[in-house]
Amino acid sequence: MIERLSKRALQKILGGQLREEATCVVKFYSNSCHYCQALRESYKEIADNNEGIEFYAFNIEDYPQIQKVMNFRGVPTISLIKTGNTSPKIRVIKDPEIPHKETYYTSSYIQTFIDKEKR
């Protein structure tokens, strides 16, 4: 299941306010982004196949400064955040060398990123 994050909830995660250990994957998106909309089903499938990981979606229109805060440009962007201590471990997926023409990221590219960073 994918839960939509509010600005406040995202700020809590990024600010280290969650004391419980968790691995969170966040898809940053915009309603006007065709890649973001096309990626929706693949992201849902990835979430369904990764037990023990929390999956979220965050609309950057709710907090446009998030791109600067997290140092990424544009959407879609995928981030993996490990919580459980005062400084969460935050990783942002790199842009693919050859973006997929419909979804920007392929499912396997996202899954490889998750597998590498969740350790």
LINUR-V948316 format. One record per pair of residues at least 4 apart in sequence whose ideal C-beta (glycine too) atoms are under 8 Angstrom apart, sorted by the first residue. I is the first residue (numbers start at 1). J is the second residue. Records with the same first field share a line. If there is no record, write none. Layout:
BEGIN
I: J / J
END
This chain:
BEGIN
1: 47 / 55
2: 27 / 43 / 44 / 47 / 55 / 56 / 57
3: 54 / 55 / 56 / 57
4: 56 / 57 / 58 / 59
5: 9 / 10 / 13 / 26 / 56 / 57 / 58
6: 10 / 62
7: 11 / 62 / 63
8: 12
9: 13
10: 14 / 26 / 58 / 63 / 66
11: 15
12: 17 / 18
13: 17 / 18 / 24 / 81 / 83 / 88
14: 69 / 70 / 81 / 88 / 90
16: 83 / 85 / 86 / 87 / 88
18: 22 / 83 / 84 / 88
19: 83 / 84
20: 83 / 84
21: 82 / 83 / 84
22: 54 / 82 / 83 / 84
23: 52 / 53 / 54 / 80 / 81 / 82 / 118
24: 53 / 54 / 55 / 56 / 80 / 81 / 82 / 83
25: 46 / 47 / 50 / 53 / 54 / 55 / 56 / 78 / 79 / 80 / 81 / 114
26: 55 / 56 / 57 / 58 / 78 / 79 / 80 / 81
27: 36 / 39 / 43 / 55 / 56 / 57 / 58 / 76 / 77 / 78
28: 58 / 60 / 66 / 67 / 70 / 72 / 75 / 76 / 77 / 78 / 79
29: 33 / 36 / 37 / 39 / 57 / 58 / 59 / 60 / 75 / 76
30: 36 / 59 / 60 / 61 / 75
31: 36 / 37 / 59 / 61
33: 37 / 75 / 76
34: 38
35: 39 / 75 / 76 / 102 / 103 / 104
36: 40 / 75 / 76
38: 102 / 103
39: 43 / 76 / 103 / 104 / 105
40: 44
41: 45
42: 46 / 103 / 105 / 106 / 107 / 110
43: 47 / 55 / 57 / 110
44: 48
45: 49 / 107
46: 50 / 55 / 107 / 110 / 111 / 114
47: 53 / 55
50: 55 / 114
53: 114 / 118
58: 62 / 63 / 66
60: 64 / 66 / 67 / 75
65: 69
66: 70
67: 71 / 72 / 73 / 74 / 77
70: 77 / 79 / 90 / 92
71: 92
72: 77 / 79 / 92
76: 103 / 104 / 105
77: 92 / 93
78: 92 / 93 / 105 / 110 / 113
79: 90 / 91 / 92 / 93
80: 90 / 91 / 93 / 113 / 114 / 117 / 118
81: 88 / 89 / 90 / 91
82: 88 / 89 / 118
83: 88
84: 88
91: 113 / 117
93: 105 / 109 / 110 / 113
95: 99
96: 100 / 104 / 105 / 106 / 109
99: 104 / 105
100: 104 / 105 / 106
105: 109 / 110
106: 110
107: 111
108: 112
109: 113
110: 114
111: 115
112: 116
113: 117
114: 118
END
